Amino acid sequence: MPPEVVLEVPQGRFELRRFPRRDREQLRAWDAADDYLLHHLHDEPTEEGAETWILNDGFGALTVAMAARQQVSMSSDSWLAHAGTQANLDDNDPGPTVRPPRLLTSLEDPPARAGVVLVKIPRSLALLEDQLHRIRHNLQPGGRIVGAGMVRPIHTSTLRLFEDILGSTSTTLARRKARLVMCQFDRDLNPGASPYPTTYQLDEQEWSLTNHAGVFCREHLDAGTRHLLAHVPEAIEARDIVDLGCGNGVVGLVAAHRNPDARLTFVDESYMAVDSARCNWQELFGGRDAAFLAGDCLESVDHRSADLILCTPPFHQQSVMGDAVAWRMFSG
C-alpha cells in the first residue's frame, strides 16, 4: 500500500514526499512528532513577525507548513534533507510569504537572531549538543525553544543537554509515541564553550583527525572502516579515487598516502563530514589537488570519471534503518 502523502495540520494541507523520490516508496515524509509540534504551535501562536529557526527538518514538513505564515530558516547537516525540503516547497505554493525560506547547513548560523527555535531531536547526542550551543548565540531575549521527537530516542541525557546548555526543560505527555521538549532560555547560564569539533589519533599513521559533531564514529574508527583500511590498494595506476560516504575522510586520506599521484574526491551527504574531510586533507596534504562534494551518492561525480571508488555504506537514513542508501551507492 502506498504511503500517505498529504499532511493535514492547522497550518494547511500539504503534499509531502521523501527524498530521493522513489517508485513504490513505503514511508511518509513526516512523523508524529512533526504533526504534534505543528498542532502545538497553532494552539500557542508565536509573536507576530518573529523569525522561526528550524533544525533537522527531515524532508520539509515543518518548513513547508510554517513558511506560509512566517519568515523561516531551516538548518540541517543533510544534503538530502535540503533537497527534499526544496522539492516539497516547490510542490506546495507557500503563498505571499515575506521571503522564501533559507536553507542553511549545520555549519552556518541564521543571518538574523531567531525568536522561535524548533528542534527536531536528532539521533546523535553530539550533534544535538553542538546545535544547542549554536542556539545560545542566536536566540533573541525571550525567544522560545521547542524540541520534538519520537519517545524512544528522547532520554534523560537528551533533556540534560537542554538543561545544561539552554535552561529549564520539561516534556509534554506523549501523543502517538511523540513528545515535545519545552525549554526556557536562561541568559545567565554559562555552559562553557562547545566541545566540537573533536580530534582522535589514527594509530596506524600517527595522524590527528578532526571531526565535527555530526560525523559518524567521531571518537574512533568503526570496525568496518578499520577493516577496509587494511585493503586500500597501494601504488596502483588509479589516477582518480573517490571516497564515497567519506565521513572524516580517513579512507581517502590513507588512499592518498599510499598513492601519491592520485587525485582524490571526497563525497558525503553530511556537510559536517565533508568539512571534516576538507580540514584533515589540508592539514595532511596541503595544496595537493582534491575535491570535496556534498551530495546524493555519486550524482555529483562525473560519469565514468573514477578509477577506484572506496565506500563504507551507511544502513540508515535519518531515523530509518534500511539498505536503500547502500544500494544507491553500490549502483552508482
C-alpha positions as CSV (number, residue, x, y, z in Angstrom):
1,M,0.0,0.0,0.0
2,P,1.5,3.4,-0.9
3,P,2.2,5.8,2.0
4,E,0.1,8.8,2.9
5,V,1.4,11.9,1.1
6,V,-1.0,14.5,2.4
7,L,-0.2,16.2,5.8
8,E,-3.3,18.0,7.2
9,V,-2.5,20.3,10.1
10,P,-3.9,23.6,11.3
11,Q,-1.4,25.5,9.1
12,G,-2.9,23.9,5.9
13,R,-2.9,20.8,3.7
14,F,0.4,19.9,2.2
15,E,1.6,17.1,-0.2
16,L,5.0,15.9,1.1
17,R,7.3,13.2,-0.3
18,R,10.6,11.7,0.9
19,F,13.8,12.3,-0.9
20,P,15.3,10.9,-3.1
21,R,11.9,10.2,-4.6
22,R,11.4,6.5,-5.4
23,D,8.7,4.5,-7.0
24,R,6.8,2.4,-4.5
25,E,8.0,4.4,-1.5
26,Q,6.6,2.9,1.6
27,L,7.5,5.6,4.1
28,R,5.9,9.0,4.9
29,A,7.9,12.3,4.6
30,W,6.9,13.3,8.2
31,D,6.3,11.6,11.6
32,A,4.0,12.0,14.6
33,A,6.4,14.5,16.2
34,D,6.1,16.9,13.2
35,D,2.3,16.7,13.5
36,Y,2.3,17.1,17.3
37,L,4.6,20.2,17.0
38,L,2.6,21.9,14.3
39,H,-0.7,21.5,16.3
40,H,1.1,22.8,19.4
41,L,2.3,25.9,17.5
42,H,-1.2,26.6,16.3
43,D,-2.6,26.3,19.8
44,E,0.1,28.6,21.2
45,P,0.9,31.0,18.4
46,T,4.2,32.8,18.2
47,E,4.8,36.6,18.3
48,E,3.8,38.3,15.1
49,G,6.9,38.9,12.9
50,A,9.2,36.6,14.9
51,E,11.5,34.6,12.7
52,T,11.4,30.8,13.1
53,W,14.6,28.8,13.0
54,I,14.0,25.1,12.4
55,L,16.7,22.5,12.9
56,N,16.9,19.0,11.4
57,D,13.6,19.1,9.4
58,G,13.7,15.7,7.7
59,F,12.0,16.4,4.4
60,G,10.5,19.8,5.0
61,A,7.2,19.1,6.8
62,L,7.9,21.9,9.4
63,T,9.4,24.3,6.9
64,V,6.7,24.0,4.3
65,A,3.9,24.4,7.0
66,M,5.5,27.3,8.7
67,A,6.6,29.2,5.6
68,A,3.1,30.1,4.7
69,R,2.8,32.5,7.7
70,Q,6.3,33.4,8.9
71,Q,9.9,34.0,8.0
72,V,11.7,30.7,8.2
73,S,15.3,29.4,8.2
74,M,16.0,25.7,8.2
75,S,19.3,24.2,9.3
76,S,20.3,20.7,8.6
77,D,23.5,18.6,8.3
78,S,21.9,16.6,5.5
79,W,22.1,17.4,1.8
80,L,19.2,15.1,1.2
81,A,17.1,17.0,3.8
82,H,17.9,20.2,1.9
83,A,17.0,18.7,-1.4
84,G,13.8,17.1,-0.1
85,T,12.7,20.3,1.7
86,Q,13.2,22.3,-1.5
87,A,11.3,19.8,-3.6
88,N,8.4,19.9,-1.2
89,L,8.5,23.7,-1.1
90,D,8.3,23.7,-4.9
91,D,5.3,21.3,-4.8
92,N,3.4,23.4,-2.2
93,D,2.9,27.1,-3.0
94,P,3.6,28.9,0.3
95,G,1.6,32.0,-0.9
96,P,2.7,35.6,-0.3
97,T,5.5,34.9,2.2
98,V,7.8,37.7,3.3
99,R,10.7,35.8,1.7
100,P,11.4,32.2,0.7
101,P,12.7,30.0,3.5
102,R,16.5,30.0,3.8
103,L,18.1,26.5,3.8
104,L,21.3,26.5,5.8
105,T,23.9,23.9,6.5
106,S,24.6,22.8,10.1
107,L,27.8,24.9,10.0
108,E,26.0,28.2,9.2
109,D,24.3,30.4,11.7
110,P,21.0,32.1,10.7
111,P,21.5,35.6,9.4
112,A,19.0,37.1,11.9
113,R,18.6,36.4,15.5
114,A,15.8,33.9,15.9
115,G,12.7,34.5,18.1
116,V,11.4,30.9,17.9
117,V,13.6,27.8,17.6
118,L,12.1,24.4,16.6
119,V,14.4,21.4,17.1
120,K,13.7,18.0,15.6
121,I,15.8,16.0,18.0
122,P,18.5,14.1,16.1
123,R,19.7,10.5,16.7
124,S,23.2,11.9,17.6
125,L,23.6,13.4,21.1
126,A,26.8,15.0,19.9
127,L,25.1,16.8,17.0
128,L,22.3,18.0,19.4
129,E,24.9,19.3,21.8
130,D,26.6,21.2,19.1
131,Q,23.3,22.6,17.9
132,L,22.2,23.7,21.3
133,H,25.4,25.7,21.7
134,R,24.7,27.4,18.4
135,I,21.2,28.2,19.5
136,R,22.5,30.0,22.6
137,H,24.4,32.5,20.4
138,N,21.4,33.2,18.0
139,L,18.3,33.4,20.2
140,Q,16.6,36.7,20.9
141,P,15.9,37.6,24.5
142,G,12.6,36.0,25.4
143,G,12.9,33.6,22.5
144,R,11.1,30.2,22.6
145,I,12.7,26.8,22.2
146,V,10.6,23.7,21.4
147,G,12.0,20.3,20.7
148,A,10.1,17.4,19.1
149,G,10.9,13.8,18.6
150,M,9.6,10.3,19.0
151,V,9.5,9.0,22.5
152,R,12.2,6.2,22.2
153,P,15.2,8.5,21.4
154,I,14.4,11.1,24.0
155,H,16.4,10.0,27.0
156,T,17.4,11.6,30.3
157,S,20.7,12.5,28.7
158,T,18.8,14.4,25.9
159,L,16.9,16.5,28.4
160,R,20.1,17.1,30.4
161,L,21.7,18.7,27.4
162,F,18.8,21.2,27.0
163,E,19.0,21.9,30.8
164,D,22.8,22.3,30.9
165,I,23.2,24.4,27.8
166,L,19.9,26.5,27.4
167,G,17.9,26.4,30.6
168,S,15.0,24.8,32.5
169,T,13.4,22.0,30.5
170,S,10.3,19.9,30.7
171,T,8.4,17.5,28.4
172,T,4.8,17.1,27.4
173,L,2.8,13.9,27.7
174,A,3.4,11.5,24.8
175,R,1.0,11.6,21.9
176,R,1.1,8.9,19.2
177,K,4.5,7.9,20.5
178,A,5.8,11.5,20.1
179,R,6.8,14.1,22.7
180,L,7.6,17.8,22.9
181,V,10.5,19.3,24.8
182,M,9.8,22.7,26.3
183,C,12.9,24.8,27.2
184,Q,13.0,28.1,28.9
185,F,16.1,30.1,27.8
186,D,18.3,31.2,30.7
187,R,20.6,34.1,29.5
188,D,22.6,33.9,32.7
189,L,23.5,30.2,32.4
190,N,27.2,29.6,31.5
191,P,27.5,26.2,29.8
192,G,31.1,26.8,28.6
193,A,32.3,26.5,25.0
194,S,31.1,23.8,22.6
195,P,33.5,20.8,22.7
196,Y,33.3,20.4,18.9
197,P,35.0,19.7,16.7
198,T,37.0,17.0,18.4
199,T,40.1,15.0,17.3
200,Y,41.4,11.5,17.7
201,Q,44.7,9.9,16.8
202,L,44.9,7.4,13.9
203,D,47.5,5.0,15.3
204,E,48.4,3.4,12.0
205,Q,49.6,6.8,10.6
206,E,50.1,8.9,13.7
207,W,47.6,11.4,12.3
208,S,45.4,13.6,14.4
209,L,41.9,13.7,12.7
210,T,39.4,16.5,13.1
211,N,35.7,15.5,13.5
212,H,32.7,17.8,13.6
213,A,29.8,16.7,15.9
214,G,27.7,15.2,13.1
215,V,30.4,12.8,11.8
216,F,29.8,9.1,12.2
217,C,32.3,7.5,14.7
218,R,33.8,10.9,15.5
219,E,35.7,9.5,18.5
220,H,37.4,6.4,16.9
221,L,37.4,4.2,13.8
222,D,34.5,1.9,13.4
223,A,35.2,-1.8,12.8
224,G,34.1,-1.7,9.1
225,T,36.3,1.2,8.2
226,R,39.3,-0.3,10.1
227,H,38.8,-3.5,8.1
228,L,38.6,-1.5,4.8
229,L,41.8,0.4,5.5
230,A,43.8,-2.8,5.6
231,H,42.7,-3.4,2.0
232,V,43.2,0.0,0.5
233,P,45.5,-0.6,-2.5
234,E,48.9,0.9,-2.8
235,A,51.0,2.1,-5.8
236,I,48.3,1.3,-8.3
237,E,47.6,3.1,-11.6
238,A,44.4,4.7,-10.4
239,R,44.6,8.5,-11.1
240,D,41.1,9.4,-9.8
241,I,40.0,7.9,-6.5
242,V,36.6,8.6,-4.8
243,D,36.0,8.2,-1.1
244,L,32.2,7.7,-1.1
245,G,30.4,8.4,2.2
246,C,33.7,9.9,3.3
247,G,32.9,10.8,6.9
248,N,36.1,12.5,8.2
249,G,37.9,11.3,5.1
250,V,40.1,8.7,6.7
251,V,39.7,6.1,3.9
252,G,40.6,8.7,1.2
253,L,43.4,10.1,3.3
254,V,45.0,6.6,3.5
255,A,44.4,6.1,-0.2
256,A,46.2,9.4,-1.0
257,H,49.1,8.5,1.3
258,R,49.5,5.1,-0.5
259,N,49.0,6.6,-4.0
260,P,50.8,10.0,-4.1
261,D,50.0,10.6,-7.7
262,A,46.2,10.1,-7.4
263,R,43.6,12.8,-7.3
264,L,41.0,12.3,-4.5
265,T,37.3,13.2,-4.4
266,F,35.5,13.1,-1.1
267,V,31.7,12.7,-1.2
268,D,29.2,12.6,1.6
269,E,25.6,13.8,2.2
270,S,26.7,15.3,5.5
271,Y,28.0,18.8,5.4
272,M,29.9,18.3,8.6
273,A,31.5,15.2,7.2
274,V,32.7,16.9,4.0
275,D,34.1,19.8,6.0
276,S,35.9,17.4,8.4
277,A,37.5,15.6,5.4
278,R,38.5,19.0,3.9
279,C,40.1,20.1,7.2
280,N,42.0,16.8,7.5
281,W,43.2,17.0,3.9
282,Q,44.5,20.5,4.3
283,E,46.3,19.5,7.5
284,L,48.0,16.4,6.0
285,F,48.4,17.2,2.3
286,G,48.4,21.0,2.0
287,G,48.0,22.2,-1.6
288,R,47.6,18.7,-3.2
289,D,44.6,18.6,-5.6
290,A,41.3,17.2,-4.1
291,A,37.6,17.8,-4.4
292,F,35.0,17.9,-1.6
293,L,31.4,17.4,-2.6
294,A,28.2,17.3,-0.5
295,G,25.5,15.4,-2.5
296,D,23.4,12.3,-3.1
297,C,25.8,9.3,-3.5
298,L,27.7,9.7,-6.8
299,E,25.2,12.1,-8.5
300,S,27.7,15.0,-8.3
301,V,30.6,13.0,-9.7
302,D,31.2,13.0,-13.4
303,H,30.1,9.8,-15.1
304,R,32.8,7.2,-15.7
305,S,35.5,9.6,-14.2
306,A,36.7,7.4,-11.3
307,D,39.4,4.7,-11.5
308,L,38.7,3.5,-7.9
309,I,35.8,4.0,-5.5
310,L,36.1,3.2,-1.8
311,C,33.0,3.0,0.2
312,T,31.7,2.1,3.7
313,P,28.0,2.5,3.3
314,P,25.5,3.5,5.9
315,F,22.4,1.5,6.7
316,H,20.1,4.2,7.8
317,Q,18.6,7.5,6.5
318,Q,17.9,9.8,9.4
319,S,16.0,7.6,12.0
320,V,15.0,4.9,9.5
321,M,17.2,1.7,9.2
322,G,17.5,0.1,5.8
323,D,19.7,-0.7,2.9
324,A,18.3,1.8,0.3
325,V,21.2,4.2,0.6
326,A,23.8,1.4,0.4
327,W,22.2,0.1,-2.7
328,R,22.2,3.6,-4.3
329,M,25.9,3.8,-3.5
330,F,26.7,0.4,-5.0
331,S,24.5,1.0,-8.1
332,G,26.3,4.3,-8.7
